[in-house]
Amino acid sequence: MKNWFKSGDPWIWLTAASVSLSLIVVFSLVIIIMARGLGYFWPATIIEARYEEPNVPPITMLGEIYDYEKVLTRRLSKNLQPLANGEEFIKRSLIKTGNRELYGLDFRWVVAPALKEIRYPENVLVVERREWGNFYGYLQALKQNGQVVSTGEEAWKKLSGELSRAHDLFSKINHIEKGEMGAINYNLEKLRLKERRLQLQNDSDPKKKAEIEEQRQSYHKQSEEHKKQLTDLYKEINRDSIVVKEMGGKEVEITLAKVVAAYRPNSLSFPQKIAFYLGKVWEFMTDEPREANTEGGIFPAIYGTVIMVLMMSLIVTPFGVITAVYLHEYAKQGFLTRTIRIAVNNLAGVPSIVYGVFGLGFFVYFLGGSIDRIFYPEVSPAPMFGTPGLLWASLTLALLTVPVVIVATEEGLSRIPKSIREGSLALGATKAETLWRTILPMASPAVMTGLILAIARAAGEVAPLMLVGVVKLAPSLPLDMNAPFLHLERKFMHLGFHINDLGFQSPNVEAARPLVYATAFLLVLVIIILNLTAIWIRNRLREKYKSLETV
Amino acid sequence: MQLNTPRIVPALDAPESIRRRNWRMLKDRLATYSMTLGGISVIIAIVLIFFYLLYVVYPLLVPASATRTADYALPAPDAGNTLFLDVDEKADLGVRFTHLGHVVFFNAKNGAVISDETLKLPSDVQITSYNANEENGLMLYGLSNGHVVLIQRHFRESFEGQRRVIKPEITYPLGDNPVVLDEKNQSLIALSLQRDSKSTTLTGITQDQRLIVANYQEKESFLEDDKTLERTASEIHLSEGSDIQFMVLDKNQENLYLANKHGQILQYNVKDKEKPLLMQTVPAFEKGQITTLKILTGGISLLVGNSEGKVSQWFPVRNEKNEQPLTHIRDFTSQNASIIQISTEQRRKGFVAADSEGKIGIYNSTAHRTLLVEKISDVSLKQLVISPRADNLLAEDVKGQIYLWKVHNEHPEVSWTALWGKVWYESYPKPDYIWQSSSASNDFEPKFSLTPLTFGTLKGALYAMLIAVPLAIFGGIYAAYFMSPKMRGIVKPSIEVMQAIPTVVLGFLAGLWLAPFLEKNLPGTFAVFLIIPLGVLLFAWLWHITPKRFTNWLPDGWHAAMLIPIVLILLAISFYLSAPLEQLLFDGDMRLWLNKVGITFDQRNALVVGFAMGVAVIPTIFSITEDAVFSVPKHLTTGSLALGATPWQTMTRVVILTASPGIFSAVMIGMGRAVGETMIVLMATGNTPVMDFNLFQGMRTLSANIAVEMPESEHNSTHYRVLFLAALVLFTFTFLVNTAAEVVRHRLRKRYGSL
């Protein structure tokens, strides 16, 4: 044994263990996020049970089991302790009972042994609503204009048809409110600014004024029309309602206008569940968030992230490549370039929040403020560019990621054998031609790697964005159908910030938790794919130049 | 000989060739210029970050300056001597209250009299004393018959079109008639006043040295229109020779401070207006006489000026006996002549003192900073007031000349001590490091100590490094030196992917999943540190003593893969043992036990941050270490092995020594990353700026602090600039650390090049 220790073998095993531990950490991280994030969309089985705490009248519980834990029996209140039957630990379940407007809370910790007569009724209805979260109960009747039209099973059969009618109406209303009315309001605001601008320029041309007034009237007229349409639509959509009996025995009426989906999870077959699951995933990716972001989808966050990253790539690629080419091909190699190289390398290690601070001070307040003063005096006092927004966020992140692109491109440039450059020059090409025709095409995979790494970093970066343009809920998308289509000054939503906001600023953390995991999984997935692509390109590149060098 | 074949390429000297060549040369030059320009501008942009941060921080370091706007002779000299000067928000209008009961409003820019109003006083009395409160424009006159008159001046602002017009006005808040203060009708020689919406407290010293404390409550009567006053009063006979000269009352109308000729300060508690209590008598200065008393904005601190030019700050400090004796806090000694008057800024903890040499000094109390000493008159000053925005000064000298000065004093709250040292803040029992930046009220004393934040930053980084360094360095060494190339092909990308996981994801996992998990399994968490190494050693030994034919199937360099299930089992054992361990060692509840031994426990604490940030920096350190170890030249290791050293001996005596600069730089870069990490700390701690190495408490780091407070801070305010300073500190720190690491790495590379 002593000899064994002397040989150092045990220490090798220990170092190996640290690799194993690191690997376990990486994979378990991903697995935890994946399991929790993806599990959320699966239709949970609804239980019905009698909940009997000692000395408390029993109540009926209807809901899905969300989570459970084992706790020390001693930590429970005296009343509950006998339930453990003398065991040291007792199981507690977290049940999502929904029906928030009736009970004030939609999650309850219950002691598992007190749940008696657990059943899984086939006909339990889950109603997903636009407000107040889920509702669990039994469908009693379907009403039209306050009159019961069908009851029981028949109501359930009719429900899906009526629901899709309500959904059609809802999307019509949404289209008018968000799309057309939104466009009108946008144009009205533009007119107001135009008028203000004329005022500031002391331009009192009555013709221009009349023109503005005329346009405004026409918009107002359109808006009136839409309002009329809306009143009709609202009347239509509020026609139907359902009556649902909740676990306390009370009958609750829910108008279909407020219903997102209604289904009976316990009676779904396995293929139906899979279809349901995929539908949910699709909804998650394409829907707007509801209820302070705790329900619905994350589409605006995905959209905002993508637009911001694209803008950033447009800025960072040319500048990063030019700088790398300058440093590697044009600048005289010496102390200065070495210093610059080290500095650029180090900038990648400067905390991202520092870039955020710089972005806020320089881009937003200084540049944005100046732009507002010079080009848009009419918007004052509300700032236009002088406030955090998409453009400044992209610029800040471009600055943050430019070292990544520079370093990667330079590495690519330095891997190109000298003989190729010399060959090209010897054949009479100018330096620019060599660069353009030979060097850059050969280095393009390296540029690509740099860009992918930059995108991966930008997509996951949150701290600087909190200062320069991200909000938890943006009223409008940064790219839409209103000219000039790309609104650089707008604030936007971002996946990473969405995680932070959902997990920590949300009013209903328990309800938001699965969504956080799902969002995090999406983000991690995108970033891992990006990184693996970059690694793959890099490895291929190395192989390629290895063969070049041997030639 | 003539060639008949058509030319494919024109001759070198053909005009088109020359043109083409010139065009190509031009393009080449253009490319050179644009590349150079682009490259240099990006480099400049990068440098700009540093200089822009510096540019924003710089105004914090600039001392105050003052420039003369105007001086002119006393407006309406016949109205009497100035008792008190005052000035409006924008220093357009000045006002002078005189000893003859005149109130003279004048244009502060040129001294032209705007209006001269006379108080309604009975004919047979004189003004014998006064007290002013410039914050709400109150002026109290004491009369020779023991009565007082309270007036309030207003600068009514209105707009005539675009032009701003200010109209002066005087009102009598306690009614037009003089109010009785001393029922014995003795002449009043000193006064003080405080007034809030309903209640007014007046105190006076009579000629025969009685202290009178009176409170007036205004009652609206239902029937008539006028108000009635309800007076509650008491009096104290001061001892013979107490010689009270000055008196001030604090804003809460609770503490009354008196100063006598013998240089003592008397503190009375007048909370109960019917029973004033003498709390203490303290000598204010070792030398010199008290020349002026003033309450600092916020109503807690007392400023005392003396005949030697010193101003001291005092405030009540709670002691162990739960008393609040007046305590000497700090001195300002930048002036040399007797302090004549002190005027306080209304929105900051700053003040201006005028002395008998004609100098003024501008100070800030919290920062303990003298911002400016400036001579504004050749003779002694008599009156001084600073405008509500603290950007204009109005002063009068003994010759009756009035001076208006413009003051630039943007950021007086910041000094080296205020940022990094212990500061004795108002209402605190002792000097301390505190960060507490914002509040809605002007009375709040901003506390800009970066020390607790820096401490928090280092604490977080330290715990993260404690977890990351051993794991990452051992891991890197193994991966570079012992691992089979095939496995390395899997491990390296995995670790690189780990590096790319957004910290916001790590932070949210740490906050929402890890923190509750650790809280539930605390003993198990600590058991991990013991069980895993011992367990692995045990397994290795079992492996060693198992006959070779059973273990041969494992190729060399795959230990780590082999160990994954083992480590998983060991982890499971540790957490399975958690509850029994808790039962055994900590009476079943480690949190309670910790509380009992006096350790506070937060759910989101440094331990959680240590794990999460550890995970964030492991890949960085791992990769660089792996690189450094891997690039140790092969002939060194093979040589060592050939001489009979075991692989481990080769490792420790040859490889690690050669690679040590690289490993050092790995640690430095990891450190830089941990120091600047924002999201993990933001989400995994409670963000309270405490200074405590306690593993079970949270902290607030520089970066998290910026993320939390920057969006709310007002552009260009002191708070904004201090946050920029925090960013600059972070930038400089990480930049230096990274540069050091990078230089070391370059050296290393050179040395290997020569080997």
Boltz contact constraints between the chains, C-beta under 6 A:
constraints:
  - contact:
      token1: [A, 4]
      token2: [B, 544]
      max_distance: 6.0
  - contact:
      token1: [A, 7]
      token2: [B, 646]
      max_distance: 6.0
  - contact:
      token1: [A, 8]
      token2: [B, 646]
      max_distance: 6.0
  - contact:
      token1: [A, 8]
      token2: [B, 648]
      max_distance: 6.0
  - contact:
      token1: [A, 10]
      token2: [B, 537]
      max_distance: 6.0
  - contact:
      token1: [A, 10]
      token2: [B, 540]
      max_distance: 6.0
  - contact:
      token1: [A, 11]
      token2: [B, 648]
      max_distance: 6.0
  - contact:
      token1: [A, 12]
      token2: [B, 482]
      max_distance: 6.0
  - contact:
      token1: [A, 12]
      token2: [B, 648]
      max_distance: 6.0
  - contact:
      token1: [A, 13]
      token2: [B, 536]
      max_distance: 6.0
  - contact:
      token1: [A, 13]
      token2: [B, 540]
      max_distance: 6.0
  - contact:
      token1: [A, 15]
      token2: [B, 474]
      max_distance: 6.0
  - contact:
      token1: [A, 15]
      token2: [B, 477]
      max_distance: 6.0
  - contact:
      token1: [A, 15]
      token2: [B, 478]
      max_distance: 6.0
  - contact:
      token1: [A, 16]
      token2: [B, 478]
      max_distance: 6.0
  - contact:
      token1: [A, 16]
      token2: [B, 559]
      max_distance: 6.0
  - contact:
      token1: [A, 16]
      token2: [B, 560]
      max_distance: 6.0
  - contact:
      token1: [A, 16]
      token2: [B, 563]
      max_distance: 6.0
  - contact:
      token1: [A, 17]
      token2: [B, 536]
      max_distance: 6.0
  - contact:
      token1: [A, 17]
      token2: [B, 563]
      max_distance: 6.0
  - contact:
      token1: [A, 18]
      token2: [B, 471]
      max_distance: 6.0
  - contact:
      token1: [A, 18]
      token2: [B, 474]
      max_distance: 6.0
  - contact:
      token1: [A, 18]
      token2: [B, 475]
      max_distance: 6.0
  - contact:
      token1: [A, 19]
      token2: [B, 475]
      max_distance: 6.0
  - contact:
      token1: [A, 19]
      token2: [B, 478]
      max_distance: 6.0
  - contact:
      token1: [A, 19]
      token2: [B, 479]
      max_distance: 6.0
  - contact:
      token1: [A, 19]
      token2: [B, 560]
      max_distance: 6.0
  - contact:
      token1: [A, 20]
      token2: [B, 560]
      max_distance: 6.0
  - contact:
      token1: [A, 20]
      token2: [B, 563]
      max_distance: 6.0
  - contact:
      token1: [A, 20]
      token2: [B, 564]
      max_distance: 6.0
  - contact:
      token1: [A, 20]
      token2: [B, 567]
      max_distance: 6.0
  - contact:
      token1: [A, 21]
      token2: [B, 567]
      max_distance: 6.0
  - contact:
      token1: [A, 22]
      token2: [B, 475]
      max_distance: 6.0
  - contact:
      token1: [A, 22]
      token2: [B, 618]
      max_distance: 6.0
  - contact:
      token1: [A, 25]
      token2: [B, 615]
      max_distance: 6.0
  - contact:
      token1: [A, 26]
      token2: [B, 494]
      max_distance: 6.0
  - contact:
      token1: [A, 26]
      token2: [B, 498]
      max_distance: 6.0
  - contact:
      token1: [A, 319]
      token2: [B, 42]
      max_distance: 6.0
  - contact:
      token1: [A, 322]
      token2: [B, 35]
      max_distance: 6.0
  - contact:
      token1: [A, 322]
      token2: [B, 38]
      max_distance: 6.0
  - contact:
      token1: [A, 322]
      token2: [B, 39]
      max_distance: 6.0
  - contact:
      token1: [A, 323]
      token2: [B, 39]
      max_distance: 6.0
  - contact:
      token1: [A, 323]
      token2: [B, 42]
      max_distance: 6.0
  - contact:
      token1: [A, 325]
      token2: [B, 35]
      max_distance: 6.0
  - contact:
      token1: [A, 326]
      token2: [B, 35]
      max_distance: 6.0
  - contact:
      token1: [A, 326]
      token2: [B, 36]
      max_distance: 6.0
  - contact:
      token1: [A, 326]
      token2: [B, 39]
      max_distance: 6.0
  - contact:
      token1: [A, 330]
      token2: [B, 35]
      max_distance: 6.0
  - contact:
      token1: [A, 330]
      token2: [B, 36]
      max_distance: 6.0
  - contact:
      token1: [A, 340]
      token2: [B, 43]
      max_distance: 6.0
  - contact:
      token1: [A, 342]
      token2: [B, 742]
      max_distance: 6.0
  - contact:
      token1: [A, 345]
      token2: [B, 742]
      max_distance: 6.0
  - contact:
      token1: [A, 346]
      token2: [B, 735]
      max_distance: 6.0
  - contact:
      token1: [A, 346]
      token2: [B, 738]
      max_distance: 6.0
  - contact:
      token1: [A, 346]
      token2: [B, 739]
      max_distance: 6.0
  - contact:
      token1: [A, 347]
      token2: [B, 46]
      max_distance: 6.0
  - contact:
      token1: [A, 349]
      token2: [B, 672]
      max_distance: 6.0
  - contact:
      token1: [A, 349]
      token2: [B, 734]
      max_distance: 6.0
  - contact:
      token1: [A, 349]
      token2: [B, 738]
      max_distance: 6.0
  - contact:
      token1: [A, 350]
      token2: [B, 731]
      max_distance: 6.0
  - contact:
      token1: [A, 350]
      token2: [B, 734]
      max_distance: 6.0
  - contact:
      token1: [A, 351]
      token2: [B, 676]
      max_distance: 6.0
  - contact:
      token1: [A, 351]
      token2: [B, 703]
      max_distance: 6.0
  - contact:
      token1: [A, 351]
      token2: [B, 730]
      max_distance: 6.0
  - contact:
      token1: [A, 351]
      token2: [B, 734]
      max_distance: 6.0
  - contact:
      token1: [A, 353]
      token2: [B, 678]
      max_distance: 6.0
  - contact:
      token1: [A, 353]
      token2: [B, 703]
      max_distance: 6.0
  - contact:
      token1: [A, 353]
      token2: [B, 706]
      max_distance: 6.0
  - contact:
      token1: [A, 353]
      token2: [B, 707]
      max_distance: 6.0
  - contact:
      token1: [A, 354]
      token2: [B, 727]
      max_distance: 6.0
  - contact:
      token1: [A, 354]
      token2: [B, 730]
      max_distance: 6.0
  - contact:
      token1: [A, 354]
      token2: [B, 731]
      max_distance: 6.0
  - contact:
      token1: [A, 357]
      token2: [B, 727]
      max_distance: 6.0
  - contact:
      token1: [A, 358]
      token2: [B, 49]
      max_distance: 6.0
  - contact:
      token1: [A, 358]
      token2: [B, 52]
      max_distance: 6.0
  - contact:
      token1: [A, 361]
      token2: [B, 56]
      max_distance: 6.0
  - contact:
      token1: [A, 362]
      token2: [B, 52]
      max_distance: 6.0
  - contact:
      token1: [A, 365]
      token2: [B, 715]
      max_distance: 6.0
  - contact:
      token1: [A, 430]
      token2: [B, 24]
      max_distance: 6.0
  - contact:
      token1: [A, 430]
      token2: [B, 28]
      max_distance: 6.0
  - contact:
      token1: [A, 431]
      token2: [B, 28]
      max_distance: 6.0
  - contact:
      token1: [A, 432]
      token2: [B, 27]
      max_distance: 6.0
  - contact:
      token1: [A, 432]
      token2: [B, 28]
      max_distance: 6.0
  - contact:
      token1: [A, 432]
      token2: [B, 31]
      max_distance: 6.0
  - contact:
      token1: [A, 456]
      token2: [B, 500]
      max_distance: 6.0
  - contact:
      token1: [A, 460]
      token2: [B, 502]
      max_distance: 6.0
  - contact:
      token1: [A, 462]
      token2: [B, 504]
      max_distance: 6.0
  - contact:
      token1: [A, 462]
      token2: [B, 679]
      max_distance: 6.0
  - contact:
      token1: [A, 463]
      token2: [B, 678]
      max_distance: 6.0
  - contact:
      token1: [A, 463]
      token2: [B, 679]
      max_distance: 6.0
  - contact:
      token1: [A, 463]
      token2: [B, 707]
      max_distance: 6.0
  - contact:
      token1: [A, 466]
      token2: [B, 707]
      max_distance: 6.0
  - contact:
      token1: [A, 467]
      token2: [B, 710]
      max_distance: 6.0
  - contact:
      token1: [A, 496]
      token2: [B, 502]
      max_distance: 6.0
  - contact:
      token1: [A, 496]
      token2: [B, 504]
      max_distance: 6.0
  - contact:
      token1: [A, 499]
      token2: [B, 504]
      max_distance: 6.0
  - contact:
      token1: [A, 499]
      token2: [B, 508]
      max_distance: 6.0
  - contact:
      token1: [A, 500]
      token2: [B, 504]
      max_distance: 6.0
  - contact:
      token1: [A, 503]
      token2: [B, 508]
      max_distance: 6.0
  - contact:
      token1: [A, 503]
      token2: [B, 512]
      max_distance: 6.0
  - contact:
      token1: [A, 504]
      token2: [B, 683]
      max_distance: 6.0
  - contact:
      token1: [A, 520]
      token2: [B, 505]
      max_distance: 6.0
  - contact:
      token1: [A, 524]
      token2: [B, 505]
      max_distance: 6.0
  - contact:
      token1: [A, 527]
      token2: [B, 500]
      max_distance: 6.0
  - contact:
      token1: [A, 528]
      token2: [B, 497]
      max_distance: 6.0
  - contact:
      token1: [A, 531]
      token2: [B, 497]
      max_distance: 6.0
  - contact:
      token1: [A, 531]
      token2: [B, 500]
      max_distance: 6.0
  - contact:
      token1: [A, 535]
      token2: [B, 493]
      max_distance: 6.0
